[in-house]
Amino acid sequence: MNVKSIHTEEKPVSAKKIFSTTDGNVTALQITAGNVLKEHITTVPALLICINGNAIFKNENGVTENLLSGDMVNIESNVKHWVEAIIDTQLILIK
C-alpha cells in the first residue's frame, strides 16, 4: 500500500486514520497545493512527518517549519497550529 492511495477523494484536505494503539493513533494527511489544514489544538503531543511534497507548519508561538520529504516537527499540546501546502503534500501524524 502507498500513502497516496489512502486518499481516494479529491478534497483540499483529507485525513484518514491508518493505525490505532491503546494509547494513540497514526493518521495519513493529504493537503493539496495552496490549501490549509485550519488552525486547531491537540491535547497531546504529536509528531508530524512529511512523506512527500512541501508544506509549512506554523503555530501561535511563532514557530515556522518548512517541511520537505523526510522532515518532521514536534507538535506541542495545547498550542494552536496549522499547516499550509505549497504543493500537493502527504504527511503522517503520530499522536
LOBA-774499 format. One record per residue (C-alpha): x, y, z. Coordinates in pm, whole numbers, padded with zeros to 5 digits, always signed. Example, Ala and Ser with C-alpha at 12.3 -4.5 7.8 and 13.67 -1.06 7.14 Angstrom:
+01230-00450+00780 +01367-00106+00714 
This chain:
+00000+00000+00000 +00116+00352-00076 +00022+00655+00136 -00110+00835-00172 -00357+00553-00237 -00525+00606+00102 -00683+00934-00010 -00931+00838-00280 -01142+01154-00278 -01043+01484-00438 -01058+01703-00128 -00836+02002-00037 -00757+01839+00300 -00802+01470+00376 -00727+01282+00699 -00754+00904+00732 -00668+00703+01042 -00432+00424+00934 -00329+00269+01266 -00451+00266+01627 -00299+00152+01953 -00439+00154+02305 -00258+00486+02359 -00278+00670+02028 -00333+00690+01654 -00146+00732+01330 -00319+00942+01064 -00233+00993+00698 -00292+01352+00588 -00310+01488+00236 -00320+01861+00169 -00341+01975-00191 -00138+02268-00324 -00247+02606-00191 -00475+02464+00078 -00453+02479+00458 -00522+02240+00740 -00702+02500+00951 -00572+02606+01289 -00651+02367+01571 -00516+02239+01903 -00414+01890+02010 -00442+01793+02376 -00148+01552+02349 +00199+01597+02198 +00227+01478+01837 +00482+01420+01564 +00416+01535+01205 +00627+01374+00931 +00632+01491+00570 +00629+01189+00338 +00641+01390+00016 +00559+01737-00107 +00624+02071+00061 +00424+02227+00343 +00471+02497+00603 +00389+02419+00967 +00313+02721+01184 +00199+02770+01542 +00077+03054+01760 +00417+03079+01931 +00578+03195+01606 +00730+02861+01507 +00752+02817+01129 +00893+02497+00980 +00932+02428+00609 +00857+02057+00566 +01002+01864+00272 +01016+01488+00218 +01159+01325+00531 +01128+01633+00753 +00938+01622+01081 +00820+01857+01352 +00713+01801+01712 +00373+01949+01786 +00325+02078+02138 +00000+02006+02319 -00242+02295+02377 -00072+02520+02119 -00274+02640+01820 -00115+02531+01491 -00190+02490+01118 -00028+02353+00802 -00017+02518+00457 +00063+02307+00148 +00289+02470-00110 +00247+02173-00344 +00042+01853-00301 +00172+01706+00024 +00143+01373+00207 +00206+01372+00584 +00187+01123+00869 +00063+01239+01210 +00152+01031+01516 -00017+01102+01847 
